[in-house]
Amino acid sequence: MLQQAAAAVLSWWSARSVFDHHVPLFAPIATLVALNTPVGGRGTNAVRVLSGVVAGVVVGQLAFRFLGHDALSVGVAVLCALLVALLIDGERITMAQAAVGAVISVASGQQAGVDRVLDALLGAGVALVFSQLLFPPHPLALLRRAESATLEGG
């Protein structure tokens, strides 16, 4: 829980500092969603979150551009985003993020979609750093490999 809280803080702060987002909701959300899985699958989950967001935003932007800003546009965008996510990997997290990205893009317009992708990229990056570098799945195995490599090299 502390890891997720620290990662959310870092994502929020980074999005405000790096992208100058005044209310950077999606960076910490992407981080939390990516880290909300068993330890061994967090890196994969981060990639799934990001691919779902990108798919949803692209589909949502196309729906917004060609169909406008109404309920039918949201419905078409969500259906198409879900189909694209199904083709990507069919995982629930990818599909959910694609659908949410599509809704946000149609509802908020073009800039919100770009901001969402940037925030998701940042959030997934923070999740990857936390899950792969700072808190790897099997830290003792990593230490043993490093120790063996050092002893064999010397």
C-alpha positions as CSV (number, residue, x, y, z in Angstrom):
1,M,0.0,0.0,0.0
2,L,2.9,2.4,0.8
3,Q,4.4,1.6,-2.6
4,Q,1.2,2.5,-4.4
5,A,0.8,5.7,-2.4
6,A,4.4,6.8,-3.0
7,A,4.0,6.0,-6.7
8,A,0.8,8.0,-7.0
9,V,2.4,11.0,-5.3
10,L,5.4,10.8,-7.7
11,S,3.0,10.5,-10.7
12,W,1.0,13.5,-9.6
13,W,4.0,15.6,-8.9
14,S,5.7,14.6,-12.2
15,A,2.6,15.4,-14.3
16,R,2.4,18.8,-12.6
17,S,6.1,19.5,-13.0
18,V,6.8,17.9,-16.4
19,F,3.5,18.5,-18.3
20,D,2.3,21.5,-16.3
21,H,-1.1,19.8,-15.8
22,H,-3.0,21.7,-13.1
23,V,-5.1,18.7,-12.1
24,P,-3.2,15.7,-13.2
25,L,-5.8,13.0,-12.4
26,F,-4.8,10.4,-14.9
27,A,-1.1,10.0,-14.1
28,P,-1.7,8.7,-10.6
29,I,-4.7,6.8,-11.8
30,A,-2.7,5.0,-14.4
31,T,0.0,4.2,-11.9
32,L,-2.5,2.8,-9.4
33,V,-4.3,0.7,-11.9
34,A,-1.0,-0.6,-13.2
35,L,0.3,-1.5,-9.8
36,N,-3.0,-3.0,-8.7
37,T,-2.2,-6.6,-9.5
38,P,0.0,-9.3,-8.0
39,V,3.7,-8.4,-7.8
40,G,4.9,-10.5,-10.8
41,G,2.4,-8.9,-13.2
42,R,2.8,-5.2,-12.5
43,G,5.1,-4.5,-15.5
44,T,2.7,-6.3,-17.9
45,N,-0.2,-4.5,-16.3
46,A,1.5,-1.1,-16.9
47,V,1.9,-1.9,-20.6
48,R,-1.7,-3.0,-20.8
49,V,-2.9,0.2,-19.2
50,L,-0.9,2.3,-21.6
51,S,-2.0,0.3,-24.7
52,G,-5.6,0.5,-23.7
53,V,-5.5,4.3,-23.1
54,V,-3.8,4.9,-26.4
55,A,-6.3,2.8,-28.3
56,G,-9.2,4.5,-26.6
57,V,-7.9,8.0,-27.1
58,V,-7.2,7.4,-30.8
59,V,-10.7,5.9,-31.3
60,G,-12.3,8.6,-29.2
61,Q,-10.6,11.3,-31.2
62,L,-11.7,9.8,-34.5
63,A,-15.3,9.6,-33.2
64,F,-15.2,13.1,-31.9
65,R,-13.9,14.4,-35.2
66,F,-16.3,12.6,-37.4
67,L,-19.4,12.1,-35.3
68,G,-19.3,15.0,-32.9
69,H,-19.9,15.4,-29.2
70,D,-23.0,13.4,-28.2
71,A,-24.3,10.2,-26.7
72,L,-24.2,8.3,-30.0
73,S,-20.5,9.3,-30.5
74,V,-19.7,8.0,-27.1
75,G,-21.5,4.7,-27.8
76,V,-19.7,4.2,-31.1
77,A,-16.4,5.2,-29.7
78,V,-16.7,2.8,-26.7
79,L,-17.7,-0.1,-29.0
80,C,-14.9,0.5,-31.4
81,A,-12.3,1.0,-28.6
82,L,-13.4,-2.3,-27.0
83,L,-13.0,-4.1,-30.3
84,V,-9.6,-2.6,-30.8
85,A,-8.6,-3.6,-27.3
86,L,-9.9,-7.1,-27.9
87,L,-7.6,-7.3,-30.9
88,I,-4.7,-6.0,-28.9
89,D,-4.8,-8.6,-26.2
90,G,-8.4,-9.0,-25.0
91,E,-7.4,-8.5,-21.3
92,R,-10.0,-6.8,-19.1
93,I,-7.6,-4.0,-18.0
94,T,-6.8,-3.1,-21.6
95,M,-10.4,-3.1,-22.6
96,A,-11.5,-1.0,-19.6
97,Q,-8.8,1.6,-20.2
98,A,-9.7,1.7,-23.9
99,A,-13.3,2.3,-23.2
100,V,-12.5,5.0,-20.6
101,G,-10.1,6.7,-22.9
102,A,-12.7,6.8,-25.7
103,V,-15.4,8.3,-23.3
104,I,-13.0,11.0,-22.1
105,S,-11.9,11.9,-25.6
106,V,-15.4,12.3,-26.9
107,A,-16.6,14.1,-23.8
108,S,-13.7,16.4,-23.4
109,G,-12.4,17.0,-26.9
110,Q,-9.0,16.9,-28.5
111,Q,-6.7,18.3,-25.9
112,A,-8.0,16.0,-23.1
113,G,-7.1,13.0,-25.2
114,V,-3.5,14.2,-25.7
115,D,-3.2,15.0,-22.0
116,R,-4.7,11.6,-21.1
117,V,-2.0,9.8,-23.2
118,L,0.8,11.8,-21.7
119,D,-0.5,11.2,-18.2
120,A,-0.9,7.5,-18.9
121,L,2.6,7.3,-20.4
122,L,4.0,9.0,-17.3
123,G,1.9,6.9,-14.9
124,A,2.8,3.6,-16.6
125,G,6.5,4.7,-16.5
126,V,6.3,5.4,-12.8
127,A,4.6,2.0,-12.3
128,L,7.4,0.3,-14.3
129,V,10.1,2.0,-12.3
130,F,8.5,1.0,-9.1
131,S,7.7,-2.6,-10.1
132,Q,10.8,-3.4,-12.0
133,L,13.6,-1.3,-10.5
134,L,12.7,-0.2,-7.0
135,F,10.5,-3.2,-6.0
136,P,11.3,-6.1,-8.3
137,P,9.2,-9.3,-8.1
138,H,11.9,-11.5,-6.7
139,P,14.6,-9.2,-5.1
140,L,16.5,-12.1,-3.4
141,A,16.9,-13.9,-6.7
142,L,18.2,-10.7,-8.3
143,L,20.8,-10.4,-5.5
144,R,21.8,-14.0,-5.8
145,R,22.4,-13.6,-9.6
146,A,24.4,-10.4,-9.0
147,E,26.5,-12.1,-6.3
148,S,27.1,-15.2,-8.6
149,A,28.1,-12.9,-11.5
150,T,30.5,-11.0,-9.3
151,L,32.1,-14.1,-7.9
152,E,32.4,-15.7,-11.3
153,G,33.9,-12.5,-12.7
154,G,36.6,-12.3,-10.0
